[in-house]
Amino acid sequence: MLPHLSSAYGFARQGEVPAISTFDELHELGHFGPVCLSLIYKLVWEEARRLPVLAPAAGWQKADLEDLLGDFLADRIEPVTANLLALAKDDDSVGKLLRTSIRHWLIDRSRKTAVVSVGRSLEKVLSDSASFEMVLPGSEGAGRWRLANTTVQPWSGPLTPLVEAAYAVPNIKIPRWNSETRRAPIADRASIEAVIHAVLTAAAGSMEVAQLVEVFTNRFPVVLDPVVVSLPPDAGSVIAVDAHPSPEELVLECVDDTEDASRAEGIVSVLSPQERRTVPYLNSAGGIQTLLGCGRSQAYHHAARLREKLRQLVGDGDDVRSVGSEVIRLCGGAVETR
């Protein structure tokens, strides 16, 4: 753990005006000084609060934030310093460049956290199900998992056929999700078990949990997308907060089928503000170009990725049409009627 940051780095007390600007300090010293480190600490705190998945079980404590800052500095201090010295023009650009670097680093960290979580979920299903067994010590592939009552060699083939086998499993059910949940769910237990069974069958061999995780994160990439929330009013941040009302509040009261509405609300909660605005234009590449200010190929890429994310979240159940329609309505789009 880092020493107490305010004493270790001479952070300014609340309300104190720094004697030197971040830009001037950086260029005088050629590295981070107390003023720059105070700014980094503030930005790490603000950006970490936007990613609930990173929050400790007991909530953020000063020691947790100091550890997070220490990890960021240990991992990124040299390239970030070089980037600022080369690109920053004033205090404002120092802040913007730092925030961008911190945000990307925290998102990468949240994705690593998601991979660990997926591995734990798969291990639990593998351990609890009679359909699978671990290869015992002394056998080839010891510690790997295989279909129960089989004797197969360790798998070492290409990933693509296994991902295709995972996609081919029908009627994937996504558990209901709400804005209080820190992570998008993979699927329900029965769906996870069915996908593991299909993957091990296609592999015709035993697999490590890490290999299964790689298949699952390719099949369900939405689990790697961190949930990003707006900062609370007391954040004191310059982050722009989406001024639009939440999609959950728009037309939910008009929906007759409350079960479908509840599922749709949870799905919309997973989407970023940009994805919510894009949903009504999924069938209009030109509309996405105008909305996002991007080229046509990028518009098709955004649309394809969002369609796949929605397909995974909605699943393949009997209610797919009604839930999908409600998602569109909650995102402010019109629903086609036939």
Secondary structure, DSSP 8 states (H G I E B T S, - for coil): ----HHHHTT---TT---SS-HHHHHHHHSS--HHHHHHHHHHHHHHHHT-GGGS-TT---HHHHHHHHHHHHHHHHHHHHHHHHHH--SHHHHHHHHHHHHHHHHHHHHHHHHHHHHHHHHHHHHHH-TTEEE--TTSTTTT-EEETT----B--S-SHHHHHHHHT----------TT-SS-----HHHHHHHHHHHHHHHTSBB-HHHHHHHHHHH-GGGGS-------GGG--------S--GGGTSGGG-S-HHHHHHHHHHHHHS-HHHHHHGGGTT-HHHHHHHHT--HHHHHHHHHHHHHHHHHHH-SSTTHHHHHHHHHHHTT------
